[in-house]
Amino acid sequence: MKKVLALLTAFVFVGLVACGPSADEKKAMEEQQKSADSAANALLQQASTAAADTVVAAPADTTKK
């Protein structure tokens, strides 16, 4: 009985692994990744612009008398 149960478990596991994501799921994941990448790029550009503005807006040498 243990052998039958072990074989059945192995077949179920292999069946689940073999199924994998469908073409629609793969396409949705790819679109989601593109969306996340574009959002990350926009945030990076905003941060870069903000950092550049901070450097430009920094006061000159205030230690001179």
C-alpha positions in Angstrom: 0.0 0.0 0.0 2.9 2.4 0.8 4.3 1.8 -2.7 1.0 2.6 -4.4 0.6 5.8 -2.3 4.2 6.8 -3.1 3.7 6.2 -6.8 0.4 8.1 -6.8 2.1 11.0 -4.9 4.9 11.1 -7.4 2.6 11.1 -10.4 0.5 13.9 -8.9 3.7 16.0 -8.3 5.0 15.4 -11.8 1.6 16.3 -13.2 1.5 19.6 -11.3 5.0 20.5 -12.3 4.4 19.6 -16.0 1.4 21.9 -16.2 3.2 25.2 -15.7 1.7 28.6 -16.6 -0.4 28.9 -19.7 0.4 31.3 -22.6 -2.1 33.8 -21.3 -0.5 33.7 -17.9 2.9 34.1 -19.4 1.7 37.1 -21.4 0.1 38.7 -18.4 3.3 38.3 -16.3 5.4 39.8 -19.1 3.0 42.8 -19.4 3.1 43.2 -15.6 7.0 43.1 -15.7 7.1 45.8 -18.4 4.7 48.0 -16.4 6.9 47.6 -13.3 10.0 48.4 -15.2 8.6 51.5 -16.7 7.4 52.7 -13.3 10.8 52.0 -11.8 12.5 53.9 -14.6 10.1 56.9 -14.0 10.9 56.9 -10.3 14.6 56.7 -11.0 14.4 59.6 -13.4 12.4 61.7 -10.9 15.0 60.9 -8.2 17.8 61.8 -10.5 16.2 65.1 -11.4 15.5 65.9 -7.8 19.1 65.2 -6.9 20.3 67.4 -9.7 18.0 70.2 -8.6 19.2 69.9 -5.0 22.8 70.3 -6.2 22.0 73.4 -8.3 19.9 74.9 -5.5 22.6 74.4 -2.8 23.9 77.7 -1.5 27.4 78.8 -2.5 30.2 79.0 0.1 28.7 80.6 3.2 31.9 80.5 5.2 33.3 83.7 3.6 33.1 86.9 5.6 
